[in-house]
């Protein structure tokens, strides 16, 4: 068998982008050369790797089996080049995913604290926890930092740090002046919430909604900043991370509802079981674990 690294790179590019033209542009190859490499790889493996659904190429089951192994080969080759090339301190590129609370209010501080590592190539995708898990399953991310829960056996999940969820309202809201409230006191209220795939919304559905017999209305928004602004403008109350709310709380733009309960939640580090952990990824993961041992956000 004479499989080449070029054939593996072609396969990975086509798997990522679903068509020959885009993959050819990325690899700086002609479409004909790319098609030939893919055909040679499938011939060597004696199996098709894609279903041809014009105009796209979709990975079949054999292709899905090959993709994590192909990515590992490419990443290992990259590490060899970095280790023995001119830039021996470069541990490779990193593509991190983060849910919105972590990505917007915590990750930038972590990357700055990590220091010199940030001079290397790093890409961050910030979206809801469910989308991040799907990206991990498709090997589109090296690792994700998430707030929510998932049920995917293909993903490795490690407890990281604890955050605290708060119930908030505008400074002028009637609940802002009340003390020792119970969840039952939150009936007949308008709510401002994140979308259903978000970790924050999962927390609300699990820990708040079961105690409510009546919700007047729900305004659903896809970003934390829009939720905070809507609460500030009096459009409803919300259930949100202290990380996101603390700045507006400090200057009095929003108010913490004085409920009798505390709502800690666990944040997680997640990656695919079959993901090859490059030197850079191992280094960053260890940094996060060490940081987590000395910080508690709850």
N, C-alpha and C positions, 0 to 999 in steps of 0.2 A: 504494500500500500504506500502510495506516494502523495500523501496529503501535505499541502504547503500552508505556511502561515498566511500567505496572500489569499488562498482560497477560504480560510477560516475568517479573515477580515471581511472578505466579500460577503460571505454568508451572514455574518453579524450585522453588517450595514444594511443588507436587504431585509433581514428580519426586523430591524429597527424601523425602517422607513417604508417597507411594503411595496416599493417599486424600484425598478432598475435605474431609471433616470436619476432620481435623487441620490441613490447610493453611489452611482458612477461619479456624480459631481463631487460628492464628499470625499471619495477615494482618489479623485483626479485620474480616473480611468475612462476609456471609451466604453460606451454601452455594450459594444460587441465583446470587448475584452472581459468585462465584468460578467456578462452572460456565459462566456466560455468557461471562466473560472468556476462559476456556480454549477454548470453542467459537469465539469470534471470532478468536483467534489461529490456530487450526487452519484456519479459513476463509480468513484472510488468506494463510496459507502454502500453502493448497490441499493439505494433507496431514495425516493423523492423526499425532499425536505419541505416543500411548499405545495399548497393547493393553488392552482392558477385560477383566480377569480378576477377576470379582466375588469379594470386595468391593474389590479393589485395582486401581489403575491402574499398569501396568508400562510403562516407556519402551520404545518400539520403536526401530528403527535410526535413523529420522529424529529422534526425540526425543533419542537419544544424541548425534547430530551437533549438535543445537541447544544442548544443555546447557552446554558450555564457553563458547559465544558468549553465551548468556543470562547466565551468571555474570559474564562480563567486562563486559557492559553494566551490570549491577547494581553491580558494584564500581567501575566508572568513574563512574557517577552518584553513588555515595557519596563518591568522592574529590572530585568537583566540589563537593558540598555541604560537605565538610569544609574544602576550600581557600578557598571564598568565604563560608562561614558564620561564625558567631561563634567557633567553636573551630578556628581555622586550623592549630593545632599538632597536631591529631588526624589521624594518618595512616591510620586505619582499623583494623578488628578483625583479629585474626590467630588462625588455628586451626592449631596445630602438632601433629604426631604424633611420638612418640619411642618407640623400643624400650626395654625395661625397664631395661637397664643405663644408658643415656643418660638416660632420663626420671627415674629414681629417684636416680641418683648424680652426674649432671653438669648436667642442664638447669636445676634450681633455682638453682645457683650462677651459671650463665650469665645467667638472667633477672634475678637480683639485680645482677649486674655491669653489665647493660645499663642499669639505673637507671630513669630517668624514663619510658621506654617502657612499663614495667610498670603505669603508672597508667592505661593504655588497655586496652580489652577484649582479653583473651587467653584462649584456651581450649587446654588441652593434653590430648591423648589418649595414654595409655601402654598399649601392647600389643605383641605380637610383630611381627617385621619383615614377615612374610607378610600379616598382617591390615592393617598400615599401607599396604602396597603396594596392596591391594584398595581401601582407602579413598581413596587417591590416584587410582586408576583411576575411581572413582565420583565424583570431585571433592568428597569429603567433608572433605578436608584441603587446606590451602594448601601445606604442605611437611612432610616427615618427615625425622627424623634416625634412621638405621637402622644396625644392626650386621651384618645378614645380606646375602646376595646375592639378586638377582632376575633374571628373564629377560624383563622387559616392555619392548618397544620403545617403548611410549607414554610411558615415564617417563625423565626426564633425571636422570642420576646423576653427582654431583661428589664426588671424593675430599675428605675433610675432615681428620680427624686419625687417628693410630694409637693403638690400645689394646693391652694385653698380656693374653693368656689364661694362666691358671695352673691347675696340677693341685693340688688341695687334699684334705686329710683331717683327721680329728679329731686333737687333740693326743695322744690315747692310741693312735692307730692304729699298727700295726707299721711302716708305711712312713714314719712321721713321723721316725724316728730314723736312717733309712738315707740314704746319700749316693751321688751319681753313679749314679742309677738310669737305666735305659733304658725305653722304652715296653714292651718285652717283659716287664719286671718287673711290669707292671700287669695281667698276665693273672690269671684266677681271682679277680677282685675284684668286690665289689658296687659299683654305680654309682648316683649320684643326679644326674639330668639334667633339663633343661628339656624342654618339649614340642617336637615335631618342627618346628613352624613358626618356632621362635625362632632368632635369630642364633647364640646360644651352642650350641644343639644342632647347627646346621649345621657349626659349627667342629669340634665333637667328631666328627661323622660323617666329615668330610673329613680331619682331621689326626690323630685318635687311633684310632678304631675299625679302620681298615685294618691297623693294626699289631698288633691283638689277635686271638688265636686263640680265646680263651675268656673270656666275661663271665659271671660267676656269676648276677647278677640286675641289673635296672634298675628303680629307683624314679623315675617320671616325675612332675615337679611343675611347676605353671604360674607360679610366681613365684620370683624370685631369693632373697627372704628365706626362703621355705620350703626351698629348696635348701640355703642356708647353715645353717639350723637343723638340717636332717636330717644334714648332714655333721658338724656340731658334736656331735650326739648319737650319732655313730658308726654311722649307717645305711649309709654307703658313702663312696666318694671321688667327686670331681667335677672338671669342667673349666669354669672360670668366669672372668669378667673381674676383673682386678686392681682396677678401680674398685669393684666390688661387695664384694670380699673384704678390702680393705686394712684396714678398721676392726677386723674380727674377728681378722685376722692380727696387728695391732699389739698387741692385748691378750691374745693367746695362746689364743683360743677355738678357732681352727682353725690348721692348719699347712700350709705350702707344701711340696709333695713335690719333693724335689731331683732333678729330671730334667735330663739333659744338654742338652736342646733348649730354645730359646726359641720362643714362639708369638705373634708380633705379629699384629695384625689391623687391617684398614682400616675406619674408620667413614665413612659417606657422608651427604651431603645429597641428597634426592630430591624432585622435583616433577613434575607432569604437563606434557608438552610444550605442551599447549594451554592451560595455566593462565595467566591474566592475572596478571602480577606487580604487585600494588598497591605504592604507595609504602612502606607499612609492611612488606610482605614483602621488598621490595628492601633496605630499611634493615636488617632483621633478618638477611637472608642475608649481607649484606656484613659485619655485625658478627661473625657466626659465622666467616666466612672469615678476617677479620683476627685473630680470637682464635686460630683454628687455626694461623695462621702463627707464633704466638709460644708455642704450647703443644704438647708431645708427651707423650702418656701412656704410651708404650711404654718 
